[in-house]
Structure formats: C-alpha cells, structure tokens
Amino acid sequence: MMREKVDGFTSVQDLSQGDLRIFKFQVGDNQVYIAWKVEGSLTADLSDILGDEEVQVTYIVTSLDEAHNPIFPGVSNVSTTAIPINLTPIFIESIG
C-alpha cells in the first residue's frame, strides 16, 4: 500500500510534533501525509498543517483472514480538526 501511495515521490518533509510523527510526501501535484503516534492515541487537529478541510484517511493492513489474505480496514473522510491517530500509520490525502 505504501508503494501505491508514495511511488514516484519527489520530496519528503518531516513535520513531526513531539511523539506525533507526520511526514509529507510530494507525489506529482499531490501531497500524501503519513502519520502515527509513538505512544497511545489521540484525535489530532492537523488543520495548521493540512488546512481546514475534509481529508481522506486510509488505514494500513494490520491483519489477515483465515486464508492469510489481507483485511483492508478501509478509507474514511474526516475533518482535519479531528483525525484519529494511534500507533498504526495512516495515509492522509486531500479529497478530490
């Protein structure tokens, strides 16, 4: 999944804040952010970084079914003022 999201990136910027890790990848004309929390979880307000809009959050695969196929947790649209972040990295992208 990471390859799909950031393949061909031309730059990466570390925007981390304390134990909240945030990396901005420039992929063509788009920005893809990868975020996770080193410990615990929180609902983060990232509007200062992402602007005040709704974004698409993609969750990475963390488990397999009985046949060992990946279980895709899916995609959510959330406000940049309330992004749920925990130990598992997420991809954050603009909608559209």
Summary of the structure (lengths in Angstrom):
residues: 96
radius of gyration: 13.5
end to end distance: 19.2
largest distance: 42.6
contacts: 253
relative contact order: 0.27
helix: 9%
strand: 47%
